[in-house]
């Protein structure tokens, strides 16, 4: 029963998908990160189905990419993008660590968060326009699952910047060995699936995700003293962007020349 509740809490917290509602108790939160990647599976599945429909009905690239970009926001409610914007404001404040943590909690947005969001959107939009169909599209859609596997691993493995807040509330009672084991297995399965679709792309795209994870570990530790709920959202957005760019690079320089 606790596992089922953890599944529903994961979807209730990290998506707008309707699920049964109940009072959250500490023991019900032990395994939520085991199911966090399946929110990404729902996102990736919807993005793939939309792109598949675009191919059938000859929908133009601009509409295809714009709706593809909107689908994750619709399903997740923009929770990860909110963390990305807060983190961008904190990083570009160039303030002491304590002040950066205060900025993360500030509900107001600053100029740098908007600037970096526009820059990110432009890069991601352009990169995704290069990915149209076939194995590469499936790999990119699988990236929504992989990014959340790695994010979950970071939550239960990396140092936390604060001993309070929603992330501490979720990570604290986690049965960390079970959660880690589950996320490692899901990560391996996801990468294996990507490799089965295309060996070179299945290597390049997860490699980009792993590099993003390494960068995130060192940057969050240096700037904030660890990870927070906001920086976790930042990582999900950063990781997915890196994977889309890596897939676009593969398509431009390798797939087209093959």
N, C-alpha and C positions, 0 to 999 in steps of 0.2 A: 504493500500500500504506500509506503514512504517513497518508493522508487517512482510509482505512478504520479504521486503528488509532485515529486521533483521534476518530472517531465512537464506537467502542467505549469509549474512555476516558471520553468525556463521559457516556455512559449508566452506566458503571461507577461514576463518581465522584458523579454527581448523581441517581442513581436506584437502586432495588432491582430493576430489570428485569434478568433474567439475560442476560448477554452473554459472548462468549468472553473468557477471561482470559489475560494474558501479562504479561511484565515490561515496566514502563513505562520508556521511554527518552526523553531530552530531545527528540529529533527527532520523536517520535511525538506530542508535546503541542502542536505548532505550530498546529493548527487545531481544537482541541477546542471553542473558543467558537463556532465556526461551527455546531456541532451542538448546543450547549447549548439553544437554543430548542426543539429537537425533543423534548427531555424534557418541556417544557411542552405540546407538541402531544399527547403521549401522555396527560398528565394531563387536559388539556382534553377530549380525545376520550372518555376514560373518564367524566368528569363529565357530559358531554352524553349519552352512552349511558345512564347511570344515570337521569338526569332524564327521558329519553325513555321508558325502561321504566316509570318511576313514573307517567307519564301514561297509558300503556297499561293498567297493572294497578291504577290508582287508589290508589296508595300515598300515605299521608298526608304532609302538609308537614313535620312534625317529623322523620319517618324520612328523607324525601327530603333535607332540608337537612343532617341529621346525617351521613348517609353521604357526601353531597357534600363535606362538610368533611373527612371521614376519608380520602377517596380520594387527595388530594395527599400526605397524610402517609404513606399506605401505599406509594405509588409512589416517593416521594423518600426515605423513611426519616426524614423530619423534619429533614434537613440544613439547610434554610433557616430553619426555626423555631428551631433551635439557635442560629444566628447572630443571629436577632432577639432572643432572650432574653439572650444575652451582651451584645449592643449596648445593650439596655435597662438592664442592670445598670451598664454603663460610663457611659452618658449620665446616669443618675440618681445616680451617685456624686459628681458635681460636683467631681471631682478634677482635678489637673493632667493634661496630655496623656499624659505618660509613665505615670502611674498608670492612666489609662483603658485604655491599650494592654495593661498587665499584667492588668487585669480581663478583657479580651477573651480572654486565654489561659487564665484560670482555669476549670477544669472544673466548679466548684461553681456552683449557681444562687443568686441572692439574692432578697430579697422583691420588689424592684421588677420583676424579670423575670416573676415569677408574676403580680403585679398587672396589668402591662401586657398579658400574654398573655390573662388573663381579660377585660380590657377590650376588647382586639382581637377576641377570639373572640365576645363578645357583640354587638359592632357588626357584624362580618362575618356572623354567624349571622342577625341581624335583617335585614340588607340583602339577603342571598341569598334569604331567604324571600319577598321581593317579586318575585323573578325566576323565572318558572315555565316559560316555553316560548317558542317562536318565535325571531325574529331576535335579540332581546335576550339570550337564553340563549346563543346561538351566539357573540355578541360577547363575553360574559363568559368563556366557555370559551376563546375566542381570546386572552383576556387572559393566560392562562398562558404562551402562546407569546410574546406581546409583552413581558411582564415580563422574560423571560430574554434577549430580544434587547437590551433596554435595559441589563440587568445586564452582559451581555457587552461592550457598547459602553463602559460605565463602567470595566470592568476594563482594557481596552486603551487608554483615553483619559484617565482621571482619574489624578492622582498616587497612588502607592502609599504607604501609611503606613509600611510596613516593607520592608526588603530581604531578607526571609526568609519562610519559611512556604509553605504550599501555594499560595496565590494568586500569590505572586511566582514560584514554581516553574512555574506554568502560564502566567502572563502574560509572563514573561521571554523564553522562546523563541518566543513567538507571532510569526508573520509579520503584523505589526500592520496593514499596509495591506490585505492580503488579508482578514484577519479583519474589519476595520472595514467594508470594502466589502461583504463577505458579510452582515454583520449589518445594515448600512444597507438593503441590498436586501430582506432578510427583513422588516425593520421596515416599509418602505414597502409591501411586498406584503401584510403582515398588516393594516395600517391601511386599505389599499385594499379588502381583502376585507370589513372591518368596515363601511366606507362603502357597499359594494354591498348589504349587508344592510339597513342603515338609516342614511340620511345624518345625521340629528340625533344619534342614539345613537352612530353611528360616528365622530362628531366629539367628543362629550362624553367618552366612555370613554377614548380615546387621549389626550385633553387632560389628563385626570386623571393618567394614567401619566406624561406629560411633566412635569407640575408636580411629581410625586413625584420624578422624576429630578433636576430643578433643585434641589429642597429637599435631596435626598440629597447632591448635589455640594457645596453650601455647608455643610451640617451636618457631613459627614464631614471636609471640609478644615479646618473650624474646630475641631472637637472632637478629631480624631485625626491631623490632618496629611495625610490621604488615606484611601484605601479599603483594607480588609483582606478576608480571606475571610469573617469574621463579619459585617462591615458589608454585604457583598454579599448574604448571606442575609437580613439585615435589609431591604435594599432590595427583594428579590423579594417578601417578605411584605408590606411596606408598599405597594408598587406594586399588588399584586393586591387588597389591601384597598381602596385608593383607587378602583380600577376598579369593584369590586363596589358600593361606596357610590354612585359616580357613576351606575351603571346603575340602582340602586334609586331614586335621586332622579329620574332621567329617567322611570322607570315611574310613580312616584307623582304627579309634578307635570305630566308632559307626556302620557305614553301613556294614563293613565286619563282625562284631560280631553279627549282627542282624540275 
